Amino acid sequence: MKTKLFSLILILTFSGSMAFAQGTGISKTSFAVIGGVNLQNLNGKDNSGDKLDNDLLVGFHFGLNAQIPVAPEFYFQPGLMFSTKGANNTEGAITSTYKLSYIELPLNFVYKAQLGTGYFMLGFGPYVAYAVGGKANYEGGDASIESDIEFKKEVEIGDPLTTVYMKPFDAGANLFFGYELPSGIFVQLNTQLGLLDIKPQDNRFPDNESTLKNTGYGLSLGYRL
């Protein structure tokens, strides 16, 4: 009798859990491919401590993410992305363009609520990134000069004055919202705030007050499998 009663309780408990999961939209882990356009900038200060006046640079991002259910309507969404960042700057007749390429690991928490036939999404979380390349381009009149950006934590006294230096590591915060269709296609608007100064310590100029931080916006289109 006790065995039958225990079995009945297990069945009812399991059935209730399944009904709860279906009713709250909990699902298995899923994966998505995602890509889109970046509008990036480098904010901070110049050598004298004055605020930089840079312009947005158009870039792109692509990659994939996993979506892991953690609670009703809440998910953990880690990903792996390739993303281009940077900025434009115009002073007089000279236009400077700085382009940076990163491998990025976003670690977002996502709230998804049913809206119509699909789902409204609101996500936030940290990211960490590592620079894998960069270019600095200077144009004025008919002249154009391009050079590689060198990534290092500290600039030494004997390092060339003509080279642009930046730190390879970056980290910050993500925020996005969007909408996912029943088919798995989704669109989202992103914003990103870099929290680390990517300008290395420059021992050539002890009184250097320059700082640099990545900031930007983006539009993504993806497909969840």
Buried (B, 14 or more C-beta within 10 A) or exposed (E): EEEEEEEEEEEEEEEEEEEEEEEBBBEEEBEBEBBBBBBBBBBBBBEEEEEBEBEBBEBEBBBBBBBEBEEEBEBBBEBEBBBBBBBBBBEEEEBBBBBBBBBBBBBBBBBBEEEEEBBBBBBBBBBBBEBEEBBBBBBBEEEEEEBEBBBBEEBEEEBEEEEBBBBBBBBBBBBBBBBBBEEEBBBBEBBBBBEBBBBBBBEEEEEBEBBBBBBBBBBBBBBBE
